[in-house]
C-alpha cells in the first residue's frame, strides 16, 4: 500500500471516530454535494493530472462517508483530506465565514451575536476529561508531538494522538479567548510524509476554518508558533526587525538583509523596488546574509529583481541564505535558485514544501455555502520533486541560539 493511500485510509478511520469525541451544535451540511463539486473542480487543475490515481482512490474512499456526514466540521475534514491527495500544498479548502473581527470583539452585542452563529458552534466538543488529559500529556518529552502547547498566554492546547491512527487532535484545555471554549477540538493534524502535517484548524484569532502545512518538533509548532515551554524562544523564526525589508551592517565584512515578502502587488512591490534599489551597487562587503525566514512568497515580478542583484554580487562574494518552515512558495523557489550560484550556502531548516504550483484567481465557493476552495491553476514542473519535500539547507541550525549569530560563526570559521 502506498504511503499516500495509507494516510488517506488513516484519515478515513479518523472520520469514523469523530462521533466518539463529541458533537458540534452546527447547522447541517450536504457534504456529498460539496465533495462531488470539489472533485469536478479538482479534475481541471494541473495537480490532478500529475496525481490522478491517488486522487481517484481518495474520492472513492471518501464520497460514501460524505453522504452520512452532516456536521460542518466533519465535512471540512473530509474535503480537506480529499484535497490533500492532490499533493499540491497551494490547493486548500477554507471556511466561507471569516469569523470574528476586532470590531466584533470590541462590541459586546456583536460578540454575543457571534456566539449564536453556526461557526462559533462548529467545532466538536471532546468527551475526554480535560484534567485527566492534561495529566496524561504533562510529561511528554519536548521531541514528541503529543503534549501541552501554549500560544501568546491566551490559549492552552493539548495535542493527543488518535488511537489506531497516525492522526493527532488539538483540544482546547484552557483559554482566555472569548471565541473558544475548553474542550473544543481546534486542530486535526494529518501526517503526509517528511514530517509534514496538514493542520485542519480553526484560526485562533477569528475561528475561521483554515488548513495549512505544519511541522512540529522540539516543542514548537514551526508555522503557528505554539510551544511547550512558554519561556523558550523559537530562534527559527525570531528576527531582528518587524520591517518587511530591512538592512543591517553586522560587522566590517558582513551585511545582512531581511526580505520578508515577494508580494508582487503594490504597495508592497513599490517598497521592495525601493529597497532593492538601495542595495544596487551598495553591497561592498565580502559576505551577505539573506534572511528569507517567514517569507510567505509572492511572485517573480518581485523576486527576480533581487535575484539579478545577488547573482551579480555572488560572482566575487559569499552569500548566506536563511530559510525555515515558514519560507513558502516563491521564497522556496528563490532559495533554490540562489543555492545554484557559486559561493552560496543555505542555512536553517527545511522549507514548507509548497513550491510546485501557483494560484491564479481560482477560488470557487462550494455549493452548500460553507466553504471556498483555493485551487492552483499553474504548474512549475522543475519544482515538482520538492513539493511536500521542501528545500533542505546545506547547514542545519539549532534552536538554542540566535540564527544570525550562528551564521556569523560559520562565516568567521571560513576566514
C-alpha positions as CSV (number, residue, x, y, z in Angstrom):
1,X,0.0,0.0,0.0
2,X,1.4,3.4,-1.0
3,X,2.2,6.0,1.7
4,X,-0.4,8.4,0.4
5,X,-3.1,5.7,0.2
6,X,-2.3,4.6,3.8
7,X,-2.6,8.2,5.0
8,X,-5.9,8.6,3.3
9,X,-7.2,5.4,4.9
10,X,-6.0,6.6,8.3
11,X,-7.8,9.8,7.9
12,X,-10.9,7.8,6.8
13,X,-10.7,5.9,10.1
14,X,-10.4,9.2,11.9
15,X,-13.7,10.5,10.5
16,X,-15.5,7.5,11.9
17,X,-14.2,8.3,15.4
18,X,-15.3,11.9,15.5
19,X,-18.7,11.0,17.0
20,X,-16.9,9.4,19.9
21,X,-15.1,12.7,20.6
22,X,-18.2,14.8,20.9
23,X,-20.8,16.5,18.7
24,X,-21.0,20.1,17.4
25,X,-24.0,22.2,17.6
26,X,-23.7,23.2,14.0
27,X,-26.1,23.5,11.1
28,X,-26.1,20.6,8.8
29,X,-24.2,20.3,5.5
30,X,-24.8,18.3,2.4
31,X,-21.2,17.1,2.3
32,X,-21.6,14.7,-0.6
33,X,-22.8,17.6,-2.8
34,X,-19.8,19.7,-1.8
35,X,-17.4,16.8,-2.4
36,X,-18.7,16.0,-5.8
37,X,-18.4,19.6,-6.8
38,X,-14.9,19.8,-5.4
39,X,-13.8,16.8,-7.3
40,X,-15.2,18.2,-10.5
41,X,-13.2,21.4,-10.0
42,X,-10.0,19.4,-9.0
43,X,-10.1,17.5,-12.2
44,X,-9.4,20.7,-14.1
45,X,-6.2,21.7,-12.3
46,X,-2.6,20.5,-13.1
47,X,-2.0,18.6,-9.8
48,X,-4.9,16.2,-10.7
49,X,-3.2,15.2,-13.9
50,X,0.0,14.5,-12.0
51,X,-1.6,12.6,-9.2
52,X,-4.8,11.3,-10.8
53,X,-4.7,7.7,-9.5
54,X,-4.3,8.7,-5.8
55,X,-7.0,11.4,-6.1
56,X,-9.5,9.0,-7.6
57,X,-8.7,6.4,-4.9
58,X,-9.2,9.1,-2.2
59,X,-12.5,10.2,-3.7
60,X,-13.8,6.6,-3.8
61,X,-13.0,6.1,-0.2
62,X,-14.5,9.4,1.0
63,X,-17.6,10.1,-1.1
64,X,-19.8,7.4,0.6
65,X,-18.8,8.7,4.0
66,X,-19.7,12.2,2.9
67,X,-23.3,11.1,2.3
68,X,-23.7,10.4,6.0
69,X,-21.6,13.3,7.3
70,X,-23.9,16.2,8.3
71,X,-21.8,18.5,10.5
72,X,-19.9,21.3,9.0
73,X,-16.7,20.4,10.8
74,X,-16.8,16.7,9.9
75,X,-17.4,17.7,6.3
76,X,-14.5,20.1,6.4
77,X,-12.1,17.3,7.5
78,X,-13.4,15.1,4.6
79,X,-13.0,17.8,2.0
80,X,-9.5,18.7,3.2
81,X,-8.5,15.1,3.2
82,X,-9.6,14.8,-0.5
83,X,-7.6,18.0,-1.4
84,X,-4.6,16.5,0.4
85,X,-4.5,13.7,-2.1
86,X,-3.5,16.2,-4.8
87,X,0.0,16.6,-3.3
88,X,-0.4,20.3,-4.1
89,X,0.0,22.3,-1.0
90,X,-1.3,25.5,-2.5
91,X,-4.7,23.9,-3.1
92,X,-6.7,24.1,0.1
93,X,-10.3,24.5,1.4
94,X,-11.2,27.4,3.7
95,X,-14.3,28.4,5.6
96,X,-16.5,30.9,3.8
97,X,-17.3,32.6,7.1
98,X,-14.2,34.6,8.0
99,X,-15.1,34.7,11.7
100,X,-14.8,37.5,14.2
101,X,-13.0,40.8,13.7
102,X,-11.6,43.3,16.1
103,X,-14.7,45.3,15.6
104,X,-16.9,42.4,16.7
105,X,-14.8,41.7,19.7
106,X,-14.9,45.4,20.7
107,X,-18.7,45.3,20.8
108,X,-20.4,43.1,23.4
109,X,-23.6,42.9,21.5
110,X,-21.8,41.8,18.3
111,X,-19.7,39.3,20.3
112,X,-22.9,37.9,21.8
113,X,-24.4,37.6,18.4
114,X,-21.4,35.7,17.1
115,X,-21.7,33.2,19.9
116,X,-25.1,32.2,18.4
117,X,-23.6,31.6,15.0
118,X,-23.0,28.2,13.3
119,X,-19.3,28.9,13.1
120,X,-19.0,29.5,16.9
121,X,-20.6,26.1,17.5
122,X,-18.9,24.3,14.5
123,X,-16.1,22.6,16.4
124,X,-16.7,19.3,18.2
125,X,-16.5,19.1,22.0
126,X,-14.4,16.2,23.2
127,X,-15.9,13.8,25.7
128,X,-12.5,13.3,27.3
129,X,-12.0,14.5,30.9
130,X,-9.7,17.6,30.5
131,X,-8.0,17.2,33.8
132,X,-7.1,13.6,33.0
133,X,-5.9,14.6,29.5
134,X,-3.7,17.4,30.9
135,X,-2.2,14.9,33.4
136,X,-1.5,12.4,30.6
137,X,0.2,15.0,28.4
138,X,2.1,16.8,31.1
139,X,5.3,14.8,31.0
140,X,5.5,14.3,27.2
141,X,9.1,14.9,26.0
142,X,9.9,18.0,24.0
143,X,10.7,15.9,21.0
144,X,7.2,14.2,21.0
145,X,4.3,15.7,19.0
146,X,1.9,14.9,21.8
147,X,1.9,17.4,24.7
148,X,0.7,20.7,26.0
149,X,1.3,23.8,23.9
150,X,0.7,27.5,24.7
151,X,0.0,30.4,22.4
152,X,0.5,34.0,23.5
153,X,-0.7,33.4,27.0
154,X,-4.2,33.2,25.5
155,X,-4.9,29.6,24.8
156,X,-3.6,26.2,26.0
157,X,-3.9,23.3,23.7
158,X,-3.4,19.6,24.3
159,X,-2.2,17.6,21.3
160,X,-3.1,13.9,21.5
161,X,-2.7,11.0,19.0
162,X,-5.9,9.3,17.9
163,X,-5.9,5.6,18.9
164,X,-5.1,3.2,16.0
165,X,-4.3,6.1,13.6
166,X,-1.4,8.4,12.8
167,X,-3.7,11.5,13.2
168,X,-3.4,14.0,16.1
169,X,-6.1,16.2,17.6
170,X,-5.6,19.6,19.2
171,X,-8.0,20.2,22.1
172,X,-8.5,23.4,24.0
173,X,-7.5,22.8,27.6
174,X,-7.8,26.4,28.8
175,X,-8.4,29.8,27.2
176,X,-9.0,33.4,27.9
177,X,-10.3,33.9,24.4
178,X,-14.0,34.9,24.1
179,X,-14.4,32.8,21.0
180,X,-13.1,29.4,22.2
181,X,-14.3,27.1,24.8
182,X,-12.4,24.4,26.8
183,X,-12.9,21.0,25.3
184,X,-13.3,22.2,21.7
185,X,-11.3,20.3,19.1
186,X,-9.4,23.1,17.3
187,X,-6.9,21.1,15.3
188,X,-7.0,17.9,13.3
189,X,-3.4,17.1,12.2
190,X,-2.9,14.5,9.4
191,X,0.7,13.4,8.7
192,X,1.5,13.2,5.0
193,X,5.2,12.4,4.9
194,X,8.6,14.1,5.5
195,X,7.4,15.3,9.0
196,X,4.7,17.5,7.4
197,X,1.2,17.6,8.8
198,X,-1.9,19.0,7.2
199,X,-3.5,21.1,10.0
200,X,-7.2,21.3,9.5
201,X,-7.8,24.0,12.0
202,X,-9.7,26.9,13.5
203,X,-7.9,30.2,13.3
204,X,-7.2,31.0,16.9
205,X,-7.9,34.8,16.4
206,X,-11.0,34.5,14.2
207,X,-12.3,30.9,14.5
208,X,-12.4,30.7,10.7
209,X,-11.8,27.2,9.3
210,X,-8.3,27.1,7.7
211,X,-5.9,24.4,6.5
212,X,-2.1,24.8,6.2
213,X,1.1,22.8,6.2
214,X,2.6,22.4,9.7
215,X,5.6,20.8,11.2
216,X,6.0,20.1,14.9
217,X,9.4,19.5,16.5
218,X,11.5,20.3,19.6
219,X,8.4,21.6,21.4
220,X,7.3,24.0,18.6
221,X,4.6,24.3,16.0
222,X,7.0,25.8,13.4
223,X,4.3,27.5,11.4
224,X,1.8,28.8,14.0
225,X,4.3,29.3,16.8
226,X,2.7,27.3,19.6
227,X,5.3,26.0,22.1
228,X,5.5,23.6,25.0
229,X,7.8,25.9,27.1
230,X,6.3,29.4,27.5
231,X,9.7,30.9,28.1
232,X,11.6,29.2,25.2
233,X,12.4,31.4,22.2
234,X,11.8,29.9,18.7
235,X,15.0,31.0,17.1
236,X,13.9,29.5,13.8
237,X,11.5,32.4,13.4
238,X,13.0,35.1,15.7
239,X,14.1,38.1,13.7
240,X,15.8,41.4,14.4
241,X,13.2,43.7,12.8
242,X,9.5,43.6,12.2
243,X,10.0,45.5,8.9
244,X,9.3,43.6,5.7
245,X,12.6,44.8,4.2
246,X,15.5,45.6,6.5
247,X,19.3,46.0,6.2
248,X,21.9,45.9,8.9
249,X,25.7,46.0,8.9
250,X,26.7,43.1,11.1
251,X,30.4,43.7,11.0
252,X,33.2,45.1,8.9
253,X,32.8,42.2,6.5
254,X,29.2,41.1,6.8
255,X,26.0,42.8,5.6
256,X,22.6,41.5,6.4
257,X,19.2,41.9,4.6
258,X,15.8,40.6,5.6
259,X,13.4,40.0,2.8
260,X,10.0,39.2,4.4
261,X,7.8,39.0,1.3
262,X,7.9,38.6,-2.5
263,X,4.4,40.0,-2.9
264,X,4.2,41.3,-6.5
265,X,1.4,43.8,-6.0
266,X,1.5,47.4,-4.9
267,X,2.2,48.9,-2.3
268,X,4.4,46.0,-1.2
269,X,6.1,45.8,-4.6
270,X,7.0,49.5,-4.5
271,X,8.6,49.0,-1.1
272,X,10.6,46.1,-2.5
273,X,11.7,48.0,-5.5
274,X,12.9,50.9,-3.4
275,X,14.7,48.5,-1.0
276,X,16.4,46.7,-3.9
277,X,17.4,50.0,-5.5
278,X,19.1,50.9,-2.2
279,X,21.2,47.7,-2.4
280,X,22.2,48.0,-6.1
281,X,25.9,48.9,-6.2
282,X,26.0,49.3,-2.4
283,X,26.9,45.8,-1.3
284,X,30.6,46.2,-0.8
285,X,31.4,43.6,1.9
286,X,32.6,40.0,1.1
287,X,29.7,38.3,3.0
288,X,25.9,38.9,2.6
289,X,23.3,37.2,4.8
290,X,19.9,37.0,3.0
291,X,17.1,36.2,5.5
292,X,14.2,34.5,3.9
293,X,12.6,33.2,7.1
294,X,8.9,33.7,7.4
295,X,8.7,34.9,3.7
296,X,5.3,33.6,2.6
297,X,6.2,34.0,-1.1
298,X,4.7,36.1,-3.9
299,X,6.0,36.2,-7.4
300,X,8.9,36.5,-9.8
301,X,7.9,40.1,-10.6
302,X,9.3,40.9,-7.2
303,X,12.0,38.2,-6.5
304,X,13.6,38.4,-10.0
305,X,14.8,41.9,-9.2
306,X,16.7,40.8,-6.1
307,X,17.9,37.6,-7.8
308,X,19.7,39.5,-10.6
309,X,21.3,41.7,-8.0
310,X,22.5,38.8,-5.8
311,X,23.6,36.8,-8.9
312,X,26.0,39.6,-9.8
313,X,27.2,40.0,-6.2
314,X,27.9,36.3,-5.8
315,X,30.4,36.3,-8.7
316,X,33.0,37.6,-6.3
317,X,31.4,37.4,-2.8
318,X,29.8,34.9,-0.5
319,X,26.0,34.6,0.0
320,X,24.5,33.0,3.1
321,X,20.7,32.3,2.9
322,X,18.5,31.7,6.0
323,X,15.4,29.6,5.4
324,X,12.8,28.0,7.7
325,X,9.5,26.1,7.6
326,X,7.7,29.5,7.0
327,X,9.7,30.1,3.9
328,X,6.9,29.3,1.4
329,X,6.2,29.2,-2.3
330,X,8.2,31.8,-4.3
331,X,10.6,32.2,-1.4
332,X,11.4,28.4,-1.7
333,X,11.9,28.8,-5.4
334,X,14.1,31.8,-4.8
335,X,16.2,29.9,-2.2
336,X,16.6,27.0,-4.6
337,X,17.8,29.3,-7.4
338,X,20.3,31.0,-5.1
339,X,21.6,27.7,-4.0
340,X,22.8,27.1,-7.6
341,X,25.1,30.1,-7.5
342,X,28.8,29.9,-6.8
343,X,29.7,30.9,-3.2
344,X,26.2,30.5,-1.8
345,X,25.0,28.3,1.1
346,X,21.6,27.7,2.7
347,X,21.2,27.7,6.5
348,X,18.4,26.9,8.8
349,X,15.7,24.3,8.4
350,X,13.8,22.6,5.6
351,X,11.2,24.9,3.9
352,X,7.4,24.5,3.7
353,X,7.3,22.2,0.6
354,X,4.8,24.4,-1.2
355,X,6.5,25.4,-4.4
356,X,5.5,23.4,-7.5
357,X,2.2,25.1,-8.1
358,X,0.7,28.6,-8.3
359,X,-2.7,30.0,-7.5
360,X,-4.1,32.4,-10.1
361,X,-7.6,33.7,-9.3
362,X,-9.2,30.3,-8.9
363,X,-11.3,30.2,-5.7
364,X,-14.8,28.9,-6.3
365,X,-17.3,28.5,-3.5
366,X,-18.7,25.1,-2.8
367,X,-22.5,24.8,-3.3
368,X,-23.6,24.4,0.4
369,X,-22.2,27.9,1.1
370,X,-19.9,26.9,4.0
371,X,-16.5,26.6,2.2
372,X,-14.4,28.1,-0.6
373,X,-11.7,26.4,-2.5
374,X,-8.3,27.8,-3.4
375,X,-7.1,25.7,-6.3
376,X,-3.7,26.1,-8.0
377,X,-4.0,26.5,-11.8
378,X,-0.3,26.7,-12.8
379,X,2.4,24.1,-12.5
380,X,6.1,24.6,-12.2
381,X,7.5,21.3,-13.4
382,X,11.0,22.0,-12.3
383,X,9.9,22.1,-8.7
384,X,7.7,19.0,-8.6
385,X,10.2,16.9,-6.8
386,X,10.3,19.4,-4.0
387,X,6.5,19.5,-3.4
388,X,5.8,18.1,0.1
389,X,9.6,17.7,0.4
390,X,10.9,21.3,0.7
391,X,14.3,22.8,0.2
392,X,16.9,21.4,2.6
393,X,19.6,23.7,3.9
394,X,23.3,22.9,3.5
395,X,23.8,23.7,7.2
396,X,21.0,22.9,9.7
397,X,20.9,25.4,12.6
398,X,19.7,24.5,16.1
399,X,17.0,26.3,18.1
400,X,19.2,27.0,21.1
401,X,20.6,30.4,20.0
402,X,20.1,33.2,17.5
403,X,20.3,32.0,13.9
404,X,22.1,35.1,12.6
405,X,24.7,34.7,15.3
406,X,25.2,31.1,14.2
407,X,25.7,32.1,10.6
408,X,28.2,34.7,11.7
409,X,30.1,32.0,13.5
410,X,30.2,29.9,10.3
411,X,31.5,32.9,8.4
412,X,34.2,33.6,10.9
413,X,35.3,30.0,10.7
414,X,35.6,30.3,6.9
415,X,38.1,33.1,7.1
